[in-house]
Amino acid sequence: MAVALGGAALAASYLRADPAELPDGYKVLRSAGAGFQVAVPDDWQLSTSVTSTAAGTVFRPEQGRDSLLQVLPVTGGPANPCEVLVETTKELSTREGYRRISLESKDTTGCEIVYEIPDGDSGTVYAVGRLTVASGGSRWVLMGFGPAADKKAVRARMAAALGSFRTG
């Protein structure tokens, strides 16, 4: 699967205060080293092949490699959240077949990007990404990826991730 940024129309209402409000079939995982917690489907785990590197922290299904959730801290870069997402996806946007679906500001501090990109292993990848600001002021990018044929599942996983994401 290609690693890329993405984002759907996930409103601030997903930023619930209580992770106990998770949808059925989800669990909260903590990344002590990176300093956050996030909800993922019950059959997902921290990826041992790509963990806390320049690619951020990656969660994948225990079986299969066609979907993932990537969490990256943002350090430096432009102040404008949409510019951060554009800058982060600049290299990917030059690939043949890349198609940005949307890029839009959310609330006063966030931005979302949605795109599709061909991937030799799994067909077309649908990417949903959100730059969000945590309660302490740190900026993070959460990116969800999955087959373009399963957009609804990618969006649902992102909603659960955003609703449960906490730092500290």
C-alpha positions in Angstrom: 0.0 0.0 0.0 1.2 3.5 -0.8 1.6 5.8 2.2 0.0 9.1 1.4 -2.1 11.9 3.1 -5.9 12.2 2.8 -9.1 13.6 4.4 -12.9 13.5 4.4 -15.5 15.8 5.5 -15.2 15.0 9.2 -16.6 17.8 11.3 -15.5 19.0 14.7 -18.5 17.2 16.2 -16.3 14.0 16.0 -14.0 15.5 18.6 -15.9 13.9 21.6 -14.6 14.3 25.1 -15.1 10.7 26.2 -13.3 7.8 24.5 -15.9 5.5 26.1 -18.2 6.7 23.4 -16.4 4.6 20.8 -18.4 2.8 18.1 -18.8 -1.0 18.6 -15.8 -2.9 17.3 -13.2 -0.3 18.3 -10.5 -0.1 21.0 -8.2 2.6 22.1 -4.5 2.1 21.7 -1.9 4.2 23.4 1.5 5.1 21.9 3.5 6.0 25.0 6.6 6.9 23.0 4.7 9.3 20.7 2.4 10.5 23.5 -1.1 9.9 22.2 -4.1 7.6 22.2 -6.4 6.8 19.4 -9.2 4.4 18.5 -8.7 1.7 15.9 -10.8 -1.3 14.9 -10.6 -4.3 17.3 -8.6 -6.4 14.9 -5.9 -3.6 14.3 -2.6 -3.3 16.0 0.5 -1.1 16.1 2.6 -1.9 13.0 5.9 -3.4 13.9 7.3 -2.7 10.4 6.7 1.1 10.5 6.6 2.5 14.0 7.5 5.9 15.3 9.7 6.8 12.4 9.6 9.6 9.9 6.4 7.9 8.8 4.9 8.5 12.2 3.1 5.8 14.1 1.2 3.3 12.0 -1.7 1.0 12.9 -2.9 -1.8 10.6 -5.2 -4.8 10.6 -3.6 -7.9 12.1 -4.3 -9.6 8.7 -4.0 -7.7 5.5 -2.1 -4.7 4.4 -4.7 -2.7 2.3 -5.7 -0.3 5.1 -3.9 1.7 7.8 -4.1 4.7 10.1 -1.0 6.9 10.3 -0.5 9.5 13.1 2.2 12.1 12.8 3.2 15.1 15.0 3.6 18.3 13.1 6.7 20.3 14.1 7.4 23.5 12.3 6.1 24.2 8.8 3.5 26.8 7.8 1.0 28.2 10.3 -1.9 27.6 7.9 -3.1 24.0 8.5 -4.1 23.5 4.9 -0.7 24.5 3.7 0.8 21.9 6.0 -1.3 19.2 4.3 -0.4 20.4 0.8 3.3 20.5 1.7 3.1 17.0 3.3 1.5 15.6 0.1 3.6 17.5 -2.4 5.7 14.5 -3.4 2.7 12.3 -3.8 0.8 14.8 -5.8 3.4 14.5 -8.6 2.7 10.8 -9.0 0.8 9.7 -12.1 -2.9 9.2 -11.3 -2.9 11.3 -8.1 -6.3 13.0 -7.8 -7.1 15.5 -5.0 -10.8 15.3 -4.2 -11.0 18.1 -1.7 -9.0 20.4 0.6 -10.9 22.5 3.1 -10.5 24.3 6.4 -12.3 22.9 9.5 -13.1 25.0 12.5 -10.4 27.6 13.2 -7.3 25.4 13.5 -7.8 22.3 11.3 -7.9 21.2 7.7 -8.9 18.1 5.8 -7.6 16.7 2.6 -9.1 13.8 0.5 -7.4 12.2 -2.4 -7.0 9.0 -4.4 -3.8 7.5 -5.8 -3.1 4.4 -7.8 -1.2 1.7 -5.9 0.2 -1.3 -7.7 -0.6 -3.7 -4.8 -4.2 -2.8 -4.0 -5.6 -0.8 -6.9 -6.6 2.7 -6.0 -6.1 4.0 -2.5 -8.6 6.4 -0.9 -6.9 8.7 1.6 -8.5 10.8 4.3 -6.4 13.1 6.4 -7.0 15.7 9.0 -4.6 18.2 10.7 -5.9 18.8 14.2 -4.7 20.7 17.2 -4.6 18.9 20.5 -5.7 20.4 23.8 -2.2 21.4 24.7 -1.7 23.2 21.4 0.4 20.6 19.6 -0.5 19.9 15.9 -1.1 16.4 14.6 -2.0 14.8 11.3 -4.2 11.7 11.3 -4.3 9.9 8.0 -6.6 7.0 7.0 -6.0 4.8 4.0 -8.0 2.0 2.4 -9.3 0.7 -0.9 -11.2 3.3 -3.0 -14.0 0.7 -3.3 -14.4 0.9 0.6 -14.6 4.7 1.1 -17.3 4.5 3.7 -15.1 2.2 6.0 -12.2 4.6 5.6 -14.3 7.5 6.7 -15.8 5.6 9.6 -12.3 4.7 10.9 -11.2 8.3 10.6 -14.3 9.5 12.5 -13.5 7.1 15.4 -9.8 8.0 15.4 -10.6 11.8 15.5 -13.3 11.3 18.1 -10.9 9.5 20.5 -7.6 11.2 19.7 -5.9 12.5 22.9 -2.3 13.6 23.7 -0.4 13.2 26.9 
